[in-house]
Amino acid sequence: MNRTEIEIKLSKDRAWILERLLQMSEDELYAARTRSEHDPEKFWSYADHFVHTTLIERDWNAMFRRHINGEQGMTTEFRGEPGSPPPDMATIMQRVNAWTERWAEENRGKPLDDLVRIGMEVRSDTLKLLSELTDEQLESKIPGAPWADGTVGGIMAANADHGRMHWGYATRGDEGLV
């Protein structure tokens, strides 16, 4: 996927989800939809799912920068400590679920305009990064990255898919998918 295709995908899918969220009443936007993977006593709303995607995009941008700077792109949550075997998927997911629950708690109940603003800050960083990367950097693979095709550009474009995926979870009220 080239730079222009990535930008189009990110822009179209962000507009798609924003249009749907803006059509919702506050009761719909903040209603419990899916059980938290970290704390089964808590539930996530459409707003929680939306702000979750912002956290992941922000983290991925940091991962891209580490990778491009010649550092280990993947964090220890995913790759484990240097010299040790990588953690199993259950351990990874426990860590990720705790991290994302903290973010959801930090942003839970904020007005949609605030959540959109937070997302805009991160998306503007994504687009700035997209404008700065060379074609070779976009095509470079991040060792061990399980998302998309493992390339910087493929993972960057997956931010759009991530928003639609979480929209689906919240719409269906899926449990066990946060």
Secondary structure, 3 states (H helix, E strand, C coil): CCHHHHHHHHHHHHHHHHHHHHCCCHHHHHCCCEECCCCCCCEECHHHHHHHHHHHHHHHHHHHHHHHCCCCCCCHHHHCCCCCCCCCHHHHHHHHHHHHHHHHHHHCCCCHHHHHHHHHHHHHHHHHHHHHCCHHHHHCECCCCCCCCCEHHHHHHHHHHHHHHHHHHHHHCCCCCC
